[in-house]
Structure formats: structure tokens, C-alpha cells
Amino acid sequence: MVFNVLEPALTRYISLREDLEGFLRDKYGQDHPNFDFEVEHDCDRWTFEAPEKVNDKDILRLIDELQAKGQPGQVAGY
């Protein structure tokens, strides 16, 4: 497994652990149904384990989805 760290520029748009965990389960859950992604928020960064390095494009897609839903705490644009 790969330890991932999201930079603060991306982290600030993901306010809920459940949103990041849901994204990871959607992306990897079929192949890893019982995997604990060990999602943590520390020093303005989300950290987590995943089967591979999650690229910024995927994280930006998650941010777009959250903004489209109008999640509290989300800021338009990045």
C-alpha cells in the first residue's frame, strides 16, 4: 500500500473525512472491500493509505463533486 498526503491547497476543499473515505471506497473498494484507508487530518493535510498513489486529477474530480453538491465549508474555485 502507498501512503498518500494531500497538500493544503487541495485539503482545504475536503472538509469531511467521510467524503474522502467514500471517494476511496468508490475507487478501490471493489478490489479491497475491507481495507482500512487510515484517513487522518493532521497539520492541514489529509493523509491516507491506498493501493496506489492517488493523482491530483482524481482529487480535483472529488472536489468538483463536493462543490456541485454544495458541501458546507467548500469554496468555489481552486
GIMO-V204577 format. One line per field, one symbol per residue. ss: DSSP state (~ for helix, > for strand, _ for the rest). A space follows every 50 residues. Layout:
ss = ???
This chain:
ss = _>>>>__~~~~_____~~~~~~~~~~~~___________>>>__>>>>>> _____~~~~~~~~~~~~~~_________
